[in-house]
Amino acid sequence: MPDHSTMVRTPKVSVVIPAFNAEKYLGEALRSVREQTLRDVEVIVVDDGSSDGTVALTEQFASTMEVTVLRQANAGPSAARNAGIRSARGRYCAFLDADDVMLPELLEAQSSVLDSDPDLGWVLTDVSTFDESGTIHTRRWSGSSLSSSTLLDRLVLENFVTTSAVMAPTTRLCEVGLFPVDRRVAEDYELWLRLASRWKTAYIDRPLVRYRYRGDGLSANRLYAATCALEVIEAFWREHPDLSRANSRLAHHSLARHLANVGAAAASQGDRKAAAAYFVRSLRHHPSDVSTWKSLVKAALRPAIARKRAINEPSGLAI
């Protein structure tokens, strides 16, 4: 007979929350998990080397919900999420950034979808955004053509997935290698592409997560974020030559889009030479893209226009 006194309970869902100096927002995030209609949940807060009251705040919730704190030296959100996944006891693993909020039906809706189809690799939902004042904005993908069958086609063009809107079987996250730890921007993009290219995806067309928009995030640097996303998509097509050959037009469109994004970001920071180089590379993949041609012309001509104006306009010096 098994010794039931020593058996470890297996929750249906493990919610992993990476937290670095998250005291300001974490309480709201934890309350949103506590208010879920699905009750069979464990929460794993991974303290990523915080120096504020993140751990103490988390421990205050221990009497009202099943929460575990893992502590590690600061290693970034990917390493923190991976530590949480490895410790997860749930059949499914959901993610919540420490400054985001779940709506009460999220975990029940996602786990029910995964229960209904064993071939699914992950499920995500639509997202609404809110700002520091608490103002809730419209949903991010309302009215879009996004569907489960077209998700990979959309994903190779842009990383539209919000980490807090994702749930996946824990075993499948481990099988595809978890989050890459060698980057701190676009690290989620690499994992989403692995999941989407390997298994079916389910999409819930309801905004069941609120994403907090903050200008001080890791991805606030537009050029760095665009460059990281380009590196991810280039590696994806190199690692999937059969998929690239079978979807040649999509692969070229994908690369063109990301190269143009880097070009636009470089232009916004005043680096016209780099911007023009990226626009040229983009057009090699998608020569008929009118908007990229316009961007290239603007990047090439603006320095000449500025020089002409400097010559023709009076200097303002008295003679």
Phi, psi and omega in degrees: 000136178290149178275095185295339181291339182252000181287137181269129180292140179252107178288160179288319184230136170252126178257118183258125181237106173284138185219121174233112183047054188256016185305325185296325187244339192300325180301318179295320178296314181295322178297325180293330175286319180298332183268010179294144176290332173279123185263340185278071190224139167246148179244132177240109176264121180258106179282115187264057177077035182293151176245003179256207184266027182304312183293314181299319179297316180300317182297337178293339181271354187298334182279346184241356178201161180276102184227137178238140176251124172253137181242138178212158172295151184303120182222004178097164185295327179295311179298323180293314179297319180298320178299320179293318179298316181296333180267353185293137176256350183286154175295323179243153180237128176243156182241145175215120173288150189295344180252008177258174185222135174270140168281153190304331185270358190304300188294324178293317180295315182293314182294327178295321178295315179295324177299328188281345184211105182292350180273355181285140177262336179189166178221140177225163182236167171291165187223142167252162182244154172216157186251186184296336179278352181092000180292127180267128182261179181292161179297151190284324188241019180301132177079002180281171180270013184295133176210167181300323184285336183252008188296316180297320178301321179285323185292325180289345177271328181198148177272087183269356187280129174268126185305321182291353180259011187250138167225142181212155172301133184301321181296326182285327174298317179293324184294325182269001171101010177062194180281136176293139184259003183269006176213152180248358173230137182070013178294327178289326182302317180298317180291318180299319179296320178298314181295314185291330181277348185252325183227167175294150179241142173248142180233126177261116187276054175218141179280094184256007177226144173249120182263126181275121178275121178228131182285353184258014183287171181299330183267012182294331177284104188298317182295315180297317180297317180294322179294319178296318179296321177298316179300319180295314185288326176296317179295322180299313182290327175296321183278352180231064183298324180294317178295322179295317180293320182287338181230052187303315182298315179296319180299315179294319178298319179298310180297320179299317181299314182290322176296320178294325177298317178295319178300316180296321179293320178295320179297321181294338178262007174088004180268081186292326181296312178295320180300313180299320180297319179290322178296320178297315178299321179298317182292337175295330178272329183218076188297340185265010182283104185296318183296324178289322175300317179298318180295321179297314180299316180297317180294324182283324186271334186302316178299322180293320178296319180296319179295320180297318179296321181296325181285318186278331183278143178296146183284341182088001180273138177287142180251000000 
